[in-house]
Amino acid sequence: MDRESLIALVSNNPKIDREQAERVVDKIEQGRDEVLRKMNKIEAELKEKTEKAKRESMRQIEAARKAAAAAWWVFLAAIVSGGASAPGNPGSYYLIINEHAIHFPDPIRCRINRQEKNE
């Protein structure tokens, strides 16, 4: 309802004149405005909390993804280390740096192989 309709409705009472009706409508409008202001404040707070929860869940998801990736690298490192210590490959070494495995053959066997080639 618009302001004039409210004033007409309140002033229909024979005990209330137009001036009193306007004051009553003013109070009604002030109450309405206060309720709207509080609703907007609550809505803004709720939106901020929702965004904060979304950011936190994304951070946790990213941390879980990194942990899963790290677990795979540990698993692969264990496989590579197991292969390096296998009896069919004695004297080979693997160095793991920043998630990359580097193969180093036995230096003594390499020196012997070079000497055999030179003879």
SVG drawing of the C-alpha trace seen along z (x, -y; Angstrom):
<svg xmlns="http://www.w3.org/2000/svg" viewBox="-16 -17 110 78">
<polyline fill="none" stroke="black" stroke-width="0.4" points="0.0,0.0 1.1,-3.6 1.3,-6.2 -1.9,-8.0 -3.9,-4.7 -2.6,-4.0 -3.4,-7.5 -7.0,-7.1 -7.3,-3.7 -6.2,-4.9 -8.1,-8.2 -11.4,-6.2 -11.6,-5.9 -13.6,-8.9 -11.4,-9.2 -8.3,-9.8 -7.8,-12.9 -5.6,-13.2 -2.6,-14.6 -2.6,-11.6 -3.1,-9.2 0.0,-10.7 2.1,-10.2 0.8,-6.6 1.8,-5.9 5.2,-7.6 5.8,-5.1 4.6,-2.2 7.0,-3.3 9.9,-3.7 9.2,-0.2 9.1,1.2 12.3,-0.6 14.0,0.7 12.9,4.3 14.2,3.9 17.5,2.6 17.9,5.5 16.9,8.0 19.5,6.5 22.2,6.6 21.4,10.3 21.4,11.1 24.8,9.5 26.2,11.3 24.8,14.6 26.3,14.0 29.8,13.3 29.6,16.4 28.7,18.5 31.6,17.1 33.9,17.7 32.8,21.3 33.2,21.8 36.7,20.4 37.6,22.6 36.2,25.8 38.1,25.0 41.3,24.6 40.7,27.9 40.0,29.6 43.2,28.2 45.1,29.4 43.6,32.9 44.5,32.9 48.1,32.0 48.3,34.7 46.9,37.3 49.5,36.2 52.3,36.5 51.1,39.9 51.4,41.0 55.0,39.7 55.8,41.6 54.3,44.7 56.3,44.3 59.5,43.6 59.0,46.8 58.5,48.7 61.6,47.1 63.6,47.8 62.4,51.4 63.5,51.7 66.9,50.3 67.5,52.8 66.3,55.8 68.9,58.6 69.0,58.3 70.2,54.7 73.0,54.6 74.9,51.5 72.4,49.1 71.4,46.0 68.4,43.8 68.3,40.2 65.0,38.6 65.0,34.8 61.9,32.7 59.7,35.6 62.0,36.7 64.0,39.9 67.5,39.9 69.2,43.2 73.0,43.5 74.7,46.7 77.4,48.2 80.5,46.0 82.9,49.0 81.1,51.0 81.1,48.0 84.9,47.6 85.4,51.3 83.2,51.1 85.2,48.1 88.5,49.9 87.2,52.9 86.2,50.7 89.7,49.0 91.6,52.4"/>
</svg>
